[in-house]
Amino acid sequence: MVREGPLVSIVINNYNYGQYLRDAIESALNQSYTNLEVVVVDDGSTDNSRDVIEEYAFSGKIVPVYKENGGQASAFNAGFRASKGQVVLFLDADDVLLPQAVAQVMAAWRPGITTVQGRVEVVDAILKPLGYSYPEKEVPLPSGSVREYLLRWRMYPSPPTSGNAFSREFLSAVLPMPEECWRISADSYLLTLAGLRGPIVSVEEPFALYRVHGKNAWATLNVVREWLEKEIRIGECQKGIILREAAKRGWTPRYPFGHAHGYKIEALAKALGSDLVRTGYAKLGLDGLAASLTWPYLPLRKRFRQAVFFLLVLFLPPGLRTRWLI
């Protein structure tokens, strides 16, 4: 057990993940680093989540926070307000922290950084490993300043929510976050600002199990389009953060100011008839191809696949785009 060190807050955000919530809470309570508190925010769930939370709250093991449904950003904001730790780790309720996660964070921690990040291992609904991680193991995780990556590509290699721990000083400066823009993917807000406002530290060991449980909704092209349009709106919100920070500090975003994944989402949405994408196929194809070839953290196999995709965007006849790209 690791007993010494600053208080760490693990803030679990939950909405209708009652069937997984117990795993998340137990993983937070069973950390080898023991100077911690566990805050569980329920964002207006309608399943059995409250029963699970009250079981732990009754015994004093967690700090419960109940609120009306407002989305992930509002859950992050509420959880941070209820927390006291000098380091805060946000944990999605369907994920599981590995026992050494907080100890690894604190071993890497130093004054002045905004976040410590580590990979998450992808598992299925019953926590069976699926054989890959986010980010991929062949992608080296950056440490130090990642500002230039954000100013040029709008992103840097980083895990989703459960693979990050943030300093309270940083969070106090950027929270509460705007809730309408970040009803989902609220981690994008924090990761973007963390990379712009200070150095980060990466740890190669995984921090968490990232559960893929099959409750996605890719059943029809209409649903695919709705999901893509949500991703486009989130991307615009993230781009807005970078432009505002750059304007305040005299930084200049550099070409192409976008990652291949973002251009791919726009190309797919445009092929499905989304009116959110006003960029022409030629520019999407050229910008995406440039990003695919120059992004330094793209594994070779993905670089090839992305490049082929954008060549198809450039040269496929209009009638074939939806059939071949989706």
Buried (B, 14 or more C-beta within 10 A) or exposed (E): EBEEBEBBBBBBBBBBBBBBBBBBBBBBBEBBBBBBBBBBBBBBBEBEBBEBBBEBBEEEBBBBBBBEBBBBBBBBBBBBEBBEBBBBBBBBBBBBBBEBBBBBBBBBBEEEBBBBBBBBBBBEEEEEEEEEBBBBEEBEBBBEBBBEBBBBBBBBBBBBBBBBBBBBBBBEEBBEBEBEBBBBBBBBBBBBBBBBBBBBBBBEEBBBBBBEEEEEEEEEEEEBBBBBBBBBBBBEBBBEBBBEBBEEEEBEBEEBBBBBBBBBBBBBBBBBEBEEBEEEBEEBBBBBBBBBEBBEBBEEEBBEBBBEBBBBBBEBEEEEBBEEBE
